[in-house]
Amino acid sequence: MQLQLTSPLDMHLHLRQEGMLQNVAPLSSKSFNGALIMPNTLPPITTKEMLLAYKKEILEATKEDNFTPYMTLFFNSSYDYDFLKSLKNEIVAIKLYPAGITTNSEGGVAAFDIEQLRPTLEAMSKLDIPLCIHGESNGFVMDREAEFIPIYKQLATAFPKLKIIMEHITTAASAKAVLEHKNLYATITLHHLYITLDDLAGGMLQPHLFCKPIAKRPEDREALLNLALNAHPKVMFGSDSAPHPKSAKEAPGCAAGVFTAPIALQALTELFEKHNKLENLQAFVSDNAQKIYKIFPPKKEVVLVKKEYTVPSSYGDVVPFLANQTLHWSIQ
């Protein structure tokens, strides 16, 4: 048995920098046709020069494969229309982080004052540049995503022509909210379709499952599965694959991030087969994203075969999701 996917896309990917990038980027380009690259590097990507240099570094690391890095800028309320227009052909979206909410986000937005954000968001609306948001508050960890939903709704109402992507949603409330505004869309990760908080902390603590936003309750996972398995046109796959060295994960102050890039397609195929929804996987991992972002990736066929595959214990010094476990699908 085999399954052919055309131009699979990962619409939320962290590649980091330098040696880490050299290690992990080829693991994405091997199986994916392209990915939306997150800009929370050190320092964050905020200028055209930084953007082009980072893109060049990614293309060099992935030169053996047919792979398109779809670039993003780190949101700054000082961006004006002329600056964004000059970058229109170089970026696919702009990523907004609440200040200090996740890895390398200290320079993010400290307060969501609509009037302060208006000039940049109106420029993005006019130029048809989507806004991607890591939507969490600074509240109690299990409530952070839910507490951010009113901000999503406020932004969607104030800027009706602005396409807003709710990144890596994890709750039933977010799954409901994305359907309530025409200009809201969402990405869903592999690991949030697989795990709940119980997998992370219900027994012995599993640091390689710790991420932000943190995994939630079983009913939240069910709501995400309902959207993903049916490939609802407002959602798409975004791995939020976030590599950290083993020393940063298995340590006090454990770094947030789950590394799923090299096994994402295999694990998604197994999940969709389990739920008798294989016919919807193509839309979830490619077609929906192409429509939402208006991108046209070069054609790339990826064939998965029904063959057991044991996930490696590590890739360099990075431990992957499902390490040492056996999947029933492999990339040909």
N, C-alpha and C positions, 0 to 999 in steps of 0.2 A: 504494500500500500504506500502511496506517496501523495504529497500535496505540493502544488506549485503556487508560490506567492510572487506577485509582480510588483517590483519596486517597493519593498517594505521600508517604512519610515519610522524613525524614533523621534517623536516631536518634543523631547525634553531630555537632553543628554549633557552630562558633565564630563569633560575630558581633562580637566586640570591643566598642568603646564609641564614643560621640560621632560624629565625622565618619566614621570607618571603618564604624561600624554603619549610618549613614545611606546609605553607598555600597553595602554588601554585602547587608544584610538584604532589600531588595526583589528582589535577584537570586535568593534562595532562595524567597521567598513567591510569586514569579511562577510557579514550576513545582512547588513542594511544598505539600502540604496542611498540614504541620506539621513541627516539628523539635525534637529534644531539645537544649536550649541549654546549653552548657558554662559553668561558673561561675568559670573562672580569669581573672577580670577583675582590674583594679587599682583598689582592693583586691578580693580574692575575695568572692563572694557567701556570706555567713555568717549573715545576720539576715533576719527577715521583712521589715523595712523596705527593706533593700537588694534583696531578691528582688522585691518588688512594684514598686519604682521601676524596676528593670531590665526587668521585664516590660512596664511601661507604655511605656518607651522603645522597646522592640521593636514593640509593637502600633502605636505612632504611626508608626514607620518603615515598617510593612507594611500600613497601613490600606487601601490600594487593593486588597488581595487577601484571599482567604479563607485565613487562615493562623493556626495555633495554635502559640504557643511553649510547649513543654513544659519547665517550669523545673526546675533542679537546684540543690542546695546544694553548696558546697565542704566536703568531709568534715572534721569536727573531733571528736575523741574526747570532747569535753566536752558534746556534744549528749545530752540525756536524753530519757526517754520523753515527759514533758509538753511539752517544747519541740517535739519532732517531731510529736506529736499535734496541736499547734496549727497546724502547717504541712501536715498530711496532705493537705488539699484544694488546696494551692498548689504542691506539688512532685510530680514523677513519679519522681525518683530522687535519690540523693546520689552525688557523684563524688569518688573518692579518688585523690589523686596522691602518689606517693613524693616526698619533699621534693627540690626542685631538679631534677627529672628532665626537665622540659619547660617550655614558656613559662608564666611567672607561677605556678610551682608551689612557690615557696620556702617557703610556709606549709604544705606537705603533711606526710605522715606520715614521720617520720625513722627509726623502727624498728617492725617489724611484731611487736609483742608482743601476742599474742592476748588476754591478760588485761587489758591496758591498753585494748584496743579493744572488749572484750566488752560493757560496758554500752551503748554506742551501737549496736553491731551486733545485740544482742539486742532492743533497742527497735525497730530497723528491721525485724527479723524479725517481731515481734508486730504491727507496723503495716503489714506487707506493703509496705515501701518498698525497691525494688531498690538494690543497690550497684553502681555502675559504677567500674571500676578501669583506670587507665593502668598496665598491668602490665610494668614494666621495673625492673631492678636498676641499680646504678651500676657494673657490670662492663664488660668489653670490649664495644664497641658492638654487635657482631654477636651477642653471647651474652645481652644484657640481657633479652630477652623469655623466652628459654628458662630463664634462671636464676630468673625470677619464677614459673614454673609450679608449683613446690612450694608457694609461698605461696597461690596460687589453690586448690590441692588441700587445703591445711590449713584455709583459711577455709571451703571448701565442706563439709568434714567437720565442722568445729567448729560451724557454723551451718547445718544442713541445711534449715531453712525460709527461709533468706535467699536471695533470687534475686540471683545475681552475674553481671554482664556483663563479659566480657573484652573490653575496648575495642580496636578497630582491630588485630586479630590479624594477624601477618605471617609466621608460621612453620608448617611442617608439624607441629611438635611441639604448637603451640597448637591447630591444627585437630584433632589427635587428642585433646588434653586436654579440649576442650569437650564431647566426646561421652562422657567417662568419669564425669561426675557429673551427677545429675539436675538440680541447681540451678545449673549453669553454662550460660551463653549467650554469644554473641559478636556483635560488629559487625565488618563487613568494609568497607574503603573502596574507592572506585573506583580510586585510583592504585595500590594494592597488587595489584589485579587486572590492571593494565596493565604495571607496570614491575618491574624487578629492580635490584639494586645496579649492574649493568653500565650501565643507562640513566643512572643518576646520575653514576657516576664511571669508567666503563669507557673513555671517550674524554676529550673536553673536559668539565670539571666543569659540571654543569647545576644551578645553585643553586635553581631553581624546583621541582626534584624532591627537594630535601632536606627530610626530615621526621623526626619521632620518633613511633613507632619507624621506624628507617631501613629502606628496601626491602631484601629479602633475596635468596636464591638462586632460580633457575628452579624447582627442585623445591618450594620453599616456595610460590611463586605458583601452581603446579599444584594444591597441596593446597587453597589458598583458592578457586581456580576450581571445584574439585570440589564444595565446600560451597555456594558462591554460585550457580553455574549450575543446581544441582539444588534450590536453595531449601530446603536442609535446615531443618527447623523450629526448630533451635536457633541459627540465624544470621539476621541482618538487615542491611540496608544502613545504614551510618553513614558519612557522607562524611569526617568529620574535616577538613572544609574549613576551612583556617586562614589567613586573609588577613594578609599583611604588605605594607607599601609596598615598591615596587621598590628603594628606597634601602636597605632593611633586608635584602633578599635578595641583591642584587648588591653585596656588601660584605664586608670582613673580619668574621668573627664572624657569618656568614650566619644569619639567623633560621630556625628550623625550622617548616615548614608548607607544605602544597600547597593552592592555592586551586582547588577543583573545583565549587563550588556551582552556577554558572550553566550548566554543561555536563554535569552528572552524569547526568541522565536520558537525554540524547541519546547520550552515550558508553556508558552501560550498555546501552541498546537495541541499539547497534551490536555490542557485545561478545556479548550474549546471542544475537543473530541469527547472528553468525559461528559460534557453537557449536550452532546449531539448538536453542536453549533459550528462545525468546521466551515460550513458554507459562508459564515459571517466574518471569518478571520481576515480575509482580504480587505474588506471595508474598514475593519477596526485598525489594521496596521498600515493602511495606505490610502485607500480611496477617500475616506472621510477627511483626512488631513489635506489631501490635494485640493479638495473643494473648499475647506475652511480657510486655508492659507493662500489659495490660488497659486499653487506651485505646480510645476510640470517637470518632475524628475526624469532623467534619462531612464530608459527601460532596463531593468535588471531582473532576471528570473532567479529566484531562490527556491530550490527543491528540497523539501523535507521528506524523509523516508521513515517508515515504521521499523526502527532499528534501535535497540537499547544503546544508551549513551550515559556513561558515568561522568558526572560533573567533576572536574579537577578540584583538588583540595585548595589550590591557589593558582593565580596567574601572576608570576613574579611574587611580590610581597603583598598582593591583594587577594583576599578570600572572597569567592563569589557566593551569591545566593544559591542555596541547595547544594553546597559543597559536599562531595563524596556521595551524593544521592544519585540514583539511577532514573533517568528519564526514558520514555519509550519512543521518543522521536529524535532523529539526528538530522543535521544538515548534510545533504549529499556532497 
